[in-house]
């Protein structure tokens, strides 16, 4: 855990491979800062991200599904953000807030009234806010981040009787049902209890060739924890649920984001 008056901030280092089509590699390096440097570091990052943008995408917030439907796309961020259903792009609330914070999205309501970022902050609380803080941090490091268990696109995905809403035909009724069930961050995460861990994000390395229709395997699955670290039994259950992909755990407390993982360790055999 992080001692009082300190925080763990992360610097990212990109390494590119000269051979083939391999993705860029990224890793987190942890550095401790005192309180003054911490405040300066955060303000500098936040100020550098909040900027005037001549070209903004436009979206309409839909309370019923807890997501924003894109009306007009500008820029390239849509390539690694938003899920595609029925030929339309929808931003989750964490994606919506992130885009608004960096000045890349104009958000409207059903009455074509502009929504401020304060209006959107008011829609997020508790565990959902923790999830947004984690999302914002990973995106600021350059990772590609998507909701765990929710397909980026239904293109090229075969339907199944068990998951027709997620992988079925893009009819409006099925799309509405899926987004209502899967899109609301409040419904998904506000029931996360103390001493519980849950897989929340599939995280990919930066990749200029990333495609929503064929994203490939995530570099790791991020699990949000509350309270004490998960038990070995809980970790094993999550590993099975996440298809064997590497797990990275995350804990948020007082705005501080801490990552940790578990590895099998064997004691050496003594003579």
C-alpha positions in Angstrom: 0.0 0.0 0.0 1.0 3.6 -0.4 2.2 5.4 2.7 0.6 8.6 3.9 1.7 11.7 2.0 3.0 9.7 -1.0 1.4 8.5 -4.1 2.5 6.1 -6.8 2.6 7.7 -10.2 3.5 5.9 -13.4 5.8 6.8 -16.2 5.5 4.9 -19.4 8.3 3.8 -21.7 7.6 2.7 -25.3 9.8 0.2 -27.0 9.2 -0.6 -30.7 10.3 -3.8 -32.4 12.1 -3.5 -35.7 10.8 -6.8 -37.1 7.4 -7.8 -38.4 4.0 -6.4 -37.4 4.6 -6.6 -33.6 2.9 -4.1 -31.3 4.7 -1.5 -29.3 5.6 -2.7 -25.8 4.7 -0.7 -22.8 5.4 -1.0 -19.1 4.7 1.0 -15.9 7.6 2.3 -13.9 6.6 3.5 -10.4 8.0 6.6 -8.9 7.2 8.2 -5.5 6.6 12.0 -5.3 6.1 14.2 -2.2 2.9 16.2 -1.8 4.1 19.3 -3.5 5.4 17.5 -6.5 2.3 15.4 -6.7 0.0 18.4 -6.9 2.3 20.0 -9.5 2.4 16.8 -11.5 -1.3 16.4 -11.6 -2.1 20.0 -12.4 0.5 20.0 -15.2 -1.0 16.8 -16.7 -4.6 18.0 -16.4 -3.8 21.5 -17.8 -2.0 20.0 -20.8 -5.0 17.8 -21.6 -7.7 20.5 -21.3 -7.3 22.5 -24.4 -9.5 24.2 -27.0 -10.1 22.0 -30.0 -11.5 23.5 -33.2 -13.0 20.2 -34.3 -15.0 18.3 -31.8 -17.1 15.2 -32.1 -20.8 15.5 -31.2 -22.8 13.0 -29.2 -26.2 12.8 -27.6 -26.4 11.4 -24.0 -29.1 8.7 -23.5 -30.0 8.3 -19.8 -31.9 5.0 -20.4 -28.7 3.2 -21.5 -26.1 5.3 -19.7 -24.2 5.9 -22.9 -23.7 8.6 -25.5 -24.6 8.0 -29.1 -22.2 9.7 -31.5 -23.9 12.1 -33.9 -20.8 13.5 -35.7 -17.3 12.0 -35.7 -14.2 14.1 -36.0 -10.6 13.0 -35.4 -9.3 9.5 -35.0 -10.2 8.7 -31.4 -13.3 6.7 -32.5 -10.9 4.1 -33.8 -10.0 2.9 -30.3 -13.0 4.2 -28.4 -16.7 3.4 -28.4 -18.6 0.2 -29.3 -20.4 -0.2 -32.6 -23.9 -1.5 -32.7 -26.4 -1.3 -35.6 -24.0 1.0 -37.6 -23.8 3.5 -34.8 -21.1 4.3 -32.2 -21.8 4.5 -28.5 -19.5 5.9 -25.9 -19.6 4.6 -22.3 -19.8 7.1 -19.5 -16.1 6.8 -18.8 -15.2 7.4 -22.4 -17.6 10.3 -22.6 -16.1 12.0 -19.5 -12.6 11.4 -20.8 -13.3 13.0 -24.2 -15.1 15.9 -22.6 -12.1 16.5 -20.2 -9.7 16.7 -23.1 -12.0 19.0 -25.1 -12.7 16.5 -27.8 -16.5 16.0 -27.4 -19.6 18.2 -27.4 -22.3 16.4 -25.5 -26.0 17.2 -26.0 -29.2 15.9 -24.3 -32.5 14.8 -25.9 -33.6 18.5 -26.1 -30.4 19.5 -28.0 -29.2 21.3 -24.9 -25.4 21.3 -24.3 -24.3 19.3 -21.2 -21.4 20.5 -19.2 -18.7 18.3 -17.7 -20.1 19.1 -14.3 -23.5 17.7 -15.4 -21.7 14.5 -16.3 -19.7 14.3 -13.1 -23.0 14.4 -11.2 -24.0 11.2 -12.9 -21.0 9.3 -11.5 -20.5 8.3 -7.9 -19.0 5.6 -5.7 -17.5 2.6 -7.4 -18.4 4.1 -10.8 -16.2 7.1 -10.1 -13.3 4.8 -9.1 -13.7 3.0 -12.4 -13.5 6.3 -14.3 -10.3 7.3 -12.5 -8.7 4.1 -13.5 -9.9 4.5 -17.1 -8.6 8.0 -17.3 -5.2 7.0 -16.0 -4.8 4.1 -18.4 -5.8 6.3 -21.4 -3.4 9.0 -20.3 -0.6 6.4 -20.6 -1.7 5.5 -24.1 -3.3 2.2 -23.6 -6.4 1.0 -25.6 -9.1 0.3 -23.0 -12.5 -1.4 -23.5 -15.2 -2.8 -21.2 -14.5 -6.4 -20.3 -16.8 -8.9 -21.8 -18.4 -6.4 -24.2 -17.5 -6.8 -27.9 -16.1 -3.7 -29.6 -18.1 -4.5 -32.7 -20.5 -7.3 -33.9 -18.9 -7.4 -37.3 -17.6 -10.8 -38.0 -18.8 -12.2 -34.7 -20.9 -15.4 -35.0 -24.1 -15.4 -33.2 -25.0 -17.9 -30.4 -28.2 -18.7 -28.6 -26.6 -17.8 -25.3 -25.5 -14.3 -26.2 -27.9 -13.2 -28.9 -28.1 -9.6 -27.7 -24.3 -9.2 -27.8 -23.6 -11.1 -30.9 -26.8 -11.3 -32.8 -28.1 -9.3 -35.8 -28.0 -5.5 -35.4 -31.7 -5.0 -35.1 -32.7 -1.9 -33.1 -34.6 -3.9 -30.4 -31.7 -6.2 -29.7 -29.2 -3.3 -29.7 -31.4 -1.4 -27.2 -31.7 -4.4 -24.9 -27.9 -5.0 -25.0 -27.0 -1.4 -24.3 -29.5 -1.1 -21.6 -28.2 -4.2 -19.9 -24.5 -3.7 -20.5 -24.0 0.0 -21.0 -25.1 1.4 -17.6 -22.0 1.8 -15.5 -24.2 2.4 -12.4 -26.0 -0.9 -12.8 -22.8 -2.9 -13.5 -20.5 -1.7 -10.8 -22.4 0.0 -8.0 -23.1 -3.4 -6.5 -19.4 -4.2 -6.1 -19.0 -5.1 -2.5 -16.2 -4.6 0.0 -13.5 -7.2 -0.3 -14.7 -8.1 -3.8 -12.7 -8.0 -7.1 -14.3 -7.8 -10.5 -12.9 -7.8 -14.1 -13.8 -4.4 -15.6 -11.5 -3.6 -18.5 -9.7 -5.4 -21.4 -6.5 -3.5 -21.9 -4.5 -3.4 -25.2 -1.1 -2.0 -26.0 -0.9 1.1 -28.2 -1.4 -0.1 -31.8 -1.9 2.0 -34.9 -3.4 -1.0 -36.7 -6.0 -1.7 -34.0 -9.4 -2.7 -35.4 -12.6 -3.0 -33.4 -13.8 -5.8 -35.7 -10.7 -7.8 -34.9 -9.0 -6.4 -31.8 -7.1 -9.6 -30.9 -6.3 -10.6 -27.4 -5.9 -8.0 -24.6 -2.5 -7.6 -23.1 -4.2 -8.0 -19.7 -7.6 -7.8 -18.0 -7.9 -5.2 -15.3 -9.7 -6.1 -12.2 -11.0 -3.5 -9.8 -10.9 -4.3 -6.1 -12.5 -2.8 -3.0 -11.3 -3.4 0.5 -8.7 -6.2 1.1 -6.8 -7.8 -1.7 -8.6 -10.9 -3.2 -7.9 -14.3 -1.9 -6.1 -17.0 -3.9 -9.4 -18.7 -4.5 -10.9 -15.5 -5.8 -8.0 -14.9 -8.1 -8.3 -18.4 -9.5 -12.0 -17.9 -10.2 -11.3 -14.6 -12.0 -8.5 -16.3 -14.1 -11.0 -18.9 -15.3 -13.7 -16.3 -16.0 -11.2 -14.2 -18.0 -10.1 -17.0 -20.3 -6.6 -17.3 -18.8 -5.5 -13.8 -19.9 -3.0 -12.1 -17.5 -4.8 -10.2 -14.7 -3.8 -6.9 -13.3 -5.5 -5.7 -10.1 -6.3 -2.1 -9.3 -7.3 -0.4 -6.1 -8.4 3.3 -5.9 -8.4 5.2 -2.6 -8.7 9.0 -2.1 -8.0 9.5 -5.8 -4.8 7.4 -5.8 -4.6 4.5 -8.2 -2.5 1.5 -7.3 -1.8 -1.6 -9.5 -0.7 -5.0 -8.3 -0.6 -8.5 -9.6 0.0 -12.0 -8.3 2.6 -14.6 -9.3 3.2 -18.1 -8.2 6.3 -18.3 -6.1 8.1 -21.5 -5.0 10.4 -21.8 -2.1 13.8 -23.3 -3.0 14.5 -26.8 -1.7 17.0 -26.6 1.1 19.8 -29.2 1.4 
